[in-house]
């Protein structure tokens, strides 16, 4: 699926609405150049999961774990919440060259965990740790505020 957004707010809303398709256990692998919208997309996913905290990219700590406390009974709640998702994992692999570095901090425990939704920014830097079943999301800068977002599921 290819989407063109024309603002940060639009990218955020696309991601927020994308959570309705999640079931739990997904690894959303974001790739694209600096400033292409990866962190904005991660913020939208978090918001869609009901997280109220301010989401910042975990560039220096590599990974942040946020509890999902959104009431699953609420009308319009993402499918993921009906399936017991209770954590949002946000990983930033910008400073890494291999997945082993993420394994050292326990990231592998969250990948494909049905109780988690995991977002990995700069996923192309840690290809060796990515799960076989994943959602690749590629961001391209088309102009000042214009972005192309290409979403594709990969199951090997």
QUIKADA-V218780 format. One record per residue. N is the residue number from 1. D_LAST is the distance of its C-alpha to the last C-alpha in whole Angstrom. Layout:
{{N;D_LAST} {N;D_LAST}}
//
This chain:
{{1;19} {2;21} {3;24} {4;27} {5;29} {6;33} {7;34} {8;32} {9;33} {10;31} {11;28} {12;29} {13;30} {14;26} {15;24} {16;27} {17;26} {18;22} {19;23} {20;24} {21;20} {22;19} {23;19} {24;18} {25;16} {26;14} {27;14} {28;15} {29;15} {30;18} {31;19} {32;22} {33;26} {34;28} {35;30} {36;27} {37;27} {38;24} {39;26} {40;28} {41;25} {42;24} {43;28} {44;27} {45;24} {46;27} {47;30} {48;28} {49;27} {50;31} {51;31} {52;35} {53;35} {54;34} {55;31} {56;31} {57;29} {58;28} {59;29} {60;31} {61;30} {62;26} {63;25} {64;27} {65;27} {66;29} {67;30} {68;29} {69;32} {70;32} {71;33} {72;31} {73;34} {74;35} {75;34} {76;31} {77;29} {78;26} {79;24} {80;22} {81;26} {82;26} {83;24} {84;25} {85;24} {86;26} {87;25} {88;24} {89;23} {90;23} {91;22} {92;24} {93;22} {94;25} {95;27} {96;24} {97;23} {98;20} {99;18} {100;21} {101;23} {102;21} {103;21} {104;25} {105;25} {106;23} {107;20} {108;18} {109;20} {110;19} {111;15} {112;14} {113;17} {114;18} {115;22} {116;20} {117;19} {118;18} {119;19} {120;19} {121;21} {122;20} {123;17} {124;17} {125;19} {126;17} {127;14} {128;14} {129;14} {130;11} {131;9} {132;5} {133;6} {134;9} {135;12} {136;13} {137;16} {138;18} {139;22} {140;25} {141;29} {142;30} {143;34} {144;36} {145;34} {146;32} {147;28} {148;25} {149;22} {150;19} {151;16} {152;13} {153;10} {154;6} {155;4} {156;0}}
//
